[in-house]
Amino acid sequence: MIGQRGELLRGAFQRLQFWGLREDHRFVLLASTKTHQPIIDAFLGAASGLGAEPVLVVIPDRRPFSDIPSSAEQTLNAADFIIDLQHLTWGYTPSHDRVVRSVRQRQAFYTAVGGMPEDIPHIIKCPPTEKYRARARRAQELIDGARTIHVTTGQGTDLKVARGDPRKLIAYPSPHFGQVAFAPPAGSAEGTIMFQGAVRIQAPDPQTFHVFEPFRIDLRDGRITEIDRRNSWAHFLADWFASFDAPAAYQFAHINIGLDERASLVQIDNMSVHFRAGGVLMGFGINWTPLFGTPPVDGVLNHVDMHLVHVNYFADNVQLVADGRLTDVLNEGGN
């Protein structure tokens, strides 16, 4: 454990250094009572090593997608540099929307880092670098320049998603540069997904599992219309969606291309399920966030991320992923 703490400290230091933490920054580390203490210690220690004076804000753990207390929000709105170590608790909320908009207006820095024991391997092995920043920027350029994203697999997936106006529906690489994600125009996702891969239910009750035997998901007008129930996980997800008794629960929320081959899905942590290279993560359910430029919506509070493996990913006619491997087009302009 002592050796791992050293590696964890190095991983935190690499991130803060890459993201440009300075001595004069008003740095706030946001955590919950569920956040793994060694991860908190690593980021506090790394910040001190860079000469900063971090302020730790710890709030009570709460259900996913819950607002943070107003006092914590006020503290964040006075900070220059924010690292969020909560676990699946804050996205898609009014307070998150306000803080992210404030961060952008003030040109401050904000990002989330996994704060659970499951996130330690990713923190250690997958720090952001110039190579991954260049790769993400190249992918974003190709995606933003396309009219349609087309995803296929050898199992029978044939999914098309409109890109939409990138000035309004923003492509989000995150400061980790392990992905490029965007929310498509409402009603634009069409086709069939033969799903095989990793599933992470974010809300209302977190759960993770692997699907090894593919099952069919049909989409029309941007929503799931049928899940074929051919195996136990298909039955589970079909019943899970139906339990909300709301059409909005079935909406196609976002699509992410994974760009980091160092990320592992052996254990389904929140960062790896988004960043694993060669796969496509598809989110269903609520998608209100300024990170994507999507508007507030009333409806059910559900969200599931499904990482499809062995994909072919096309931005118009340009292939970014071929059978789960990144293509050379993503290396153009990279290091």
SULVENLIN-V744275 format. One record per helix or strand. SS is the DSSP state (hx for helix, st for strand). FROM is the first residue (numbers start at 1). LEN is the number of residues. If there is no record, write none. Layout:
SS,FROM,LEN  SS,FROM,LEN
This chain:
hx,2,17  st,27,6  hx,37,13  st,55,5  hx,70,7  st,81,4  hx,94,13  st,109,4  hx,117,9  hx,130,15  st,148,6  st,158,5  st,172,1  st,179,4  st,190,14  st,207,14  st,223,5  hx,232,11  hx,247,4  st,251,8  st,260,1  hx,272,4  st,276,1  st,280,6  st,303,6  st,311,5  st,318,5  st,325,2  hx,328,4
